[in-house]
């Protein structure tokens, strides 16, 4: 697919998604929304892709929604083609966040500069967020007269806790990478020229050492477990997948490689070999 507002490429089993409107600080548009969803579809369908790194072109990660439309930016105009949920037009950032949440490949955010509004909420379903020292973050919605979107009212409190989530959302202030690190929004902060190498090193560690099927299953177990009612639900899900994968080819290879003191060459493919016990998450209650 020929993208116009993002760039997508795969090198050595790592996919890179780059938000690419640097003249607008990679501000989010309806076109970017569709292209991001397509990029994650491509990554999931490609068994050569073992991890995804998301970053921004130029000096920003994403400055939020493109406000070039003025005061009517967040209104929905007649004739716009929007899916609905409970009769309301679906939030565009939410469609991206839910697609990232559904990813079968681990997702690493390399936040290279300002990440504001949807520019930060789209990163919440990513598995790991790394930030440049030049990054700035802002859940600025209350300062624009709207609400937190991209399902961030679900994701953000689970990542940073309700008190920190409410402080950032209620004030709408923009804060530095050091505060994001202290509040556990990001895992690590790097000098600008070390950010992408750090993200790729993490992706490389996953690609070189693990079973893609195992990582996909673990990702779904971890995220779905955040809303489990008790550890018994997690125990049941773990037990099903241990039974399904314990005798499968990747498990045999992983144990044999360990005993033979060599690098494992896992033969199973995410596109073909995911067992039935892998949770379908997040479930879509509106799917007919």
Buried (B, 14 or more C-beta within 10 A) or exposed (E): EEBEBBBBEBEEBBBBBBBBBBEBBBBBBBBBBBBBBBBBBBBBEBBEBBBBBBBBBBBBBBBBBBBEEEEEEBEEEEEEEBEEBEEEEBBBBBBBBBBBBBBBBBBBBBBBBBBBBBBBBBBBBBBBBBBBEBBBBBBBBEEBEBEBBBBBEBBBBEBBEEEBBBBBBEBBEBBBBEBBBEBEBBBBBBEEEBBBEBBBEBBBEBBEEBBBBBBBBBBBBEBBBEEBEEEEBBEEBBEBBEEBBEEBBBBEBBEEBEEEEEEBEBEBEBEEBBBEBBBEBBEEEEEE
